[in-house]
Amino acid sequence: MKFAYTILYVENVTETIEFYEKAFGFSRKFITPENDYGELVSGETTIAFASLELGVANFNKGFESISESNKPFGVELAFTTDNIEMEFRKAIEAGASEYQPLVEKPWGQKVGYVLDKNGFLIEICTPIESPSLPN
C-alpha cells in the first residue's frame, strides 16, 4: 500500500490550482479539459483538486463541502520549508488568510497556519529535526 493522493473538493479547480502555484510554488501537472479535476506536482504524494460537481457525481451518499465562513475541517495539509517567514508571508500575499501566526514549538520546529481560498487548513512549518538515536 502506498499513499498516492490527497483530493480536495473545491468550487473552482483552475482558480485553486493557480492559487497553490502562486502561494506555495507548486507547479501544475494537469487540469482536465472539463476543468473538474487537476493535480499539482508536489512530491511523492499528489495534491489534487476536484470540483464539487464531480464529488456529487462520485458519491451517491453525498459529502460535506467546506465553507470559508466556518471553522476548518479537522485535517490539514502540511508543507515544510527552511525559509518559513518568507513562505508564510508569500502565502498570505497570494490570498491565504492567517489562521494561527508563526510560533516556535518546544522541540524547535516553527509552525504557522493559513487557510487557503477554499477554507482548507494549511500548516507551513520547518522540518522536524530527527533526534539522534543511541548506538
C-alpha positions in Angstrom: 0.0 0.0 0.0 1.2 3.5 -0.8 -0.4 6.9 0.0 -0.7 8.4 -3.5 -3.2 11.3 -3.5 -5.0 13.8 -1.4 -8.0 15.1 -3.3 -9.8 18.2 -2.1 -13.2 19.1 -3.5 -13.4 22.7 -4.4 -15.7 25.2 -6.1 -13.2 26.2 -8.8 -10.4 23.8 -9.7 -8.5 26.1 -12.0 -8.5 29.0 -9.6 -7.4 26.7 -6.8 -4.5 25.3 -8.8 -3.4 28.9 -9.7 -3.6 29.8 -6.0 -1.4 26.9 -5.0 1.1 27.7 -7.7 1.4 31.3 -6.6 1.1 30.8 -2.8 3.2 27.7 -2.3 5.3 27.4 -5.5 3.9 24.1 -6.7 3.7 23.5 -10.4 0.7 22.3 -12.4 0.7 18.7 -13.5 -2.5 19.0 -15.4 -6.2 20.1 -15.4 -8.8 18.2 -17.3 -10.4 19.8 -20.3 -13.7 20.0 -18.3 -11.8 21.9 -15.5 -13.3 19.5 -13.0 -10.1 17.8 -11.8 -6.4 18.9 -11.6 -3.2 17.8 -10.0 -0.1 19.6 -8.7 3.5 18.3 -8.8 4.0 18.2 -5.1 6.5 15.5 -4.3 5.9 11.8 -3.7 2.2 12.3 -2.8 0.0 14.1 -5.3 -2.2 17.0 -4.2 -5.3 17.0 -6.4 -8.5 19.1 -6.7 -11.8 18.0 -7.9 -15.0 20.1 -8.5 -17.9 19.9 -6.1 -20.0 18.7 -9.1 -17.6 15.8 -9.6 -17.9 14.9 -5.9 -21.6 14.9 -6.2 -21.3 12.6 -9.2 -18.8 10.3 -7.4 -20.6 10.0 -4.0 -24.2 9.0 -4.1 -24.4 9.3 -0.3 -23.2 13.0 -0.6 -20.4 14.7 1.3 -19.8 17.7 3.5 -18.3 20.5 1.5 -16.0 23.1 3.1 -17.0 26.7 3.6 -14.7 29.7 4.2 -17.2 31.0 6.7 -17.0 28.0 9.1 -14.1 26.6 11.1 -11.8 24.4 9.0 -12.1 20.7 9.0 -10.0 18.8 11.5 -7.5 17.9 8.8 -4.6 19.8 7.3 -2.1 19.8 4.5 1.5 20.5 5.9 4.2 22.0 3.8 7.8 22.1 5.0 10.3 24.9 4.2 13.6 26.1 5.5 12.5 29.7 4.9 9.3 29.8 6.9 8.9 33.5 7.4 9.2 34.2 3.6 6.9 31.3 2.6 4.3 32.2 5.3 4.2 35.9 4.0 4.1 34.7 0.4 1.1 32.6 1.0 -0.8 35.5 2.7 0.2 37.8 -0.1 -1.2 35.3 -2.6 -4.6 35.3 -0.9 -4.4 32.9 2.0 -5.6 34.1 5.3 -3.7 33.7 8.5 -5.3 31.2 10.9 -2.5 30.9 13.5 0.7 33.0 13.5 4.2 31.5 13.3 5.4 30.1 16.6 8.3 28.0 17.7 7.3 24.7 19.3 9.2 23.4 22.4 11.0 20.8 20.2 12.4 23.6 18.0 10.1 23.4 15.0 8.5 26.6 13.7 4.9 26.4 12.5 2.1 28.6 11.3 -1.3 28.0 9.8 -3.2 29.6 7.0 -6.5 28.9 5.3 -6.4 28.6 1.5 -9.0 30.4 -0.6 -11.5 27.5 -0.1 -11.1 27.3 3.7 -8.8 24.3 3.9 -6.2 24.4 6.7 -2.6 24.6 5.6 0.4 24.2 8.0 3.6 25.8 6.9 6.5 24.5 9.0 10.1 23.9 9.2 11.2 20.2 9.0 11.3 18.3 12.3 14.9 17.6 13.2 15.2 13.8 13.8 16.5 13.2 17.3 19.8 11.3 17.5 19.2 7.7 18.3 21.6 5.9 20.7 24.0 3.4 19.1 
